[in-house]
């Protein structure tokens, strides 16, 4: 598959962030390091492909941080444990999608986005038929 993105840039920091995000499934501390590394590299990156991955990683970091805080607070009423398990599954998903698309020289995009767009298209088609 051909891509408009260049292959000249150093991808090591992007892969390091993905590894840190993956390790944060087991212990949450590496998430902070991953967020910091992605944030530090985002502004200095000139390769548009890597910029999209850093942005994906930053969204993963901030969402995980907020959901972790909410889930931790909700453990008092036991619902938080479910929230934290779902967070771990979501983190695995985000790392797998990001790593896969980086290895394919493409920006990350989740399958949930594609499903939403397909449903939107079907909805519009149904509306036109009425």
C-alpha positions in Angstrom: 0.0 0.0 0.0 1.4 3.4 -1.0 1.4 6.3 1.4 1.9 10.0 1.0 3.9 10.1 4.2 7.6 10.0 4.3 9.7 7.1 5.8 12.8 9.2 6.6 11.9 10.2 10.2 12.8 8.4 13.4 9.9 6.3 14.7 11.6 5.1 17.8 10.0 7.6 20.2 6.5 6.8 18.8 7.1 3.1 19.4 8.4 3.8 22.9 5.2 5.7 23.7 3.1 2.8 22.4 5.1 0.4 24.6 4.7 2.7 27.6 0.9 2.8 27.0 0.8 -1.0 26.7 2.7 -1.4 30.0 0.3 1.1 31.7 -2.4 -1.6 31.3 -0.6 -3.4 34.2 0.6 -0.4 36.2 -0.7 3.1 35.6 2.6 5.0 36.2 4.0 4.6 32.6 1.0 6.4 31.3 2.4 9.6 32.6 5.8 9.0 31.0 4.1 8.1 27.7 2.0 11.3 27.8 5.1 13.4 28.6 7.2 11.8 25.8 4.4 12.3 23.3 3.8 15.9 24.3 7.5 16.7 24.1 7.9 15.3 20.6 4.6 16.5 19.2 5.7 20.2 18.6 9.1 19.3 17.2 7.9 16.6 14.8 7.9 17.6 11.1 6.7 14.3 9.7 2.9 14.5 9.4 2.4 10.8 9.9 4.3 10.8 13.2 2.4 14.0 14.3 -0.9 12.1 13.8 0.4 9.3 16.0 1.5 11.7 18.7 -1.9 13.3 18.7 -3.5 9.8 18.9 -1.3 9.1 21.8 -2.1 12.4 23.6 -5.8 11.7 23.2 -5.3 8.3 24.6 -3.3 9.7 27.5 -5.9 12.4 28.5 -8.9 10.1 28.1 -7.2 7.4 30.1 -6.3 9.8 32.8 -9.8 11.2 33.2 -11.5 7.8 33.0 -9.0 6.4 35.6 -9.8 9.3 37.9 -13.6 8.7 37.5 -13.2 4.9 37.8 -11.1 5.2 40.9 -13.6 7.5 42.5 -16.4 5.1 41.6 -14.7 2.1 43.2 -16.4 3.2 46.4 -19.7 2.1 44.9 -18.1 -0.9 43.1 -19.1 0.4 39.6 -15.6 1.8 39.3 -14.1 -1.6 39.0 -16.0 -2.2 35.8 -15.0 1.3 34.5 -11.3 0.4 35.2 -11.6 -3.0 33.4 -13.2 -1.3 30.4 -10.4 1.3 30.5 -7.8 -1.4 30.3 -9.5 -3.0 27.3 -9.7 0.4 25.6 -6.0 1.0 26.2 -5.2 -2.3 24.6 -7.3 -1.4 21.7 -5.7 2.0 21.2 -2.2 0.7 21.4 -2.9 -2.2 19.0 -4.6 0.2 16.4 -1.9 2.8 16.7 1.0 0.3 16.4 -0.7 -1.4 13.5 -1.3 1.8 11.5 2.2 3.1 12.2 3.7 -0.2 10.8 1.5 0.3 7.8 2.7 3.9 7.3 -0.8 5.3 7.9 -2.4 7.6 10.5 -4.3 5.8 13.2 -8.0 5.5 12.8 -10.3 3.3 14.8 -12.8 0.9 13.5 -15.4 2.5 15.7 -15.1 5.6 13.5 -15.6 3.5 10.4 -18.7 1.8 11.9 -20.2 5.2 12.9 -19.7 6.5 9.4 -21.3 3.4 7.8 -24.3 3.7 10.1 -24.5 7.4 9.3 -24.6 6.6 5.6 -27.2 3.9 6.1 -29.3 6.3 8.2 -29.1 9.0 5.5 -30.1 6.4 2.9 -33.1 5.4 5.0 -34.1 9.0 5.4 -34.0 9.6 1.7 -36.2 6.6 1.0 -39.0 8.1 3.2 
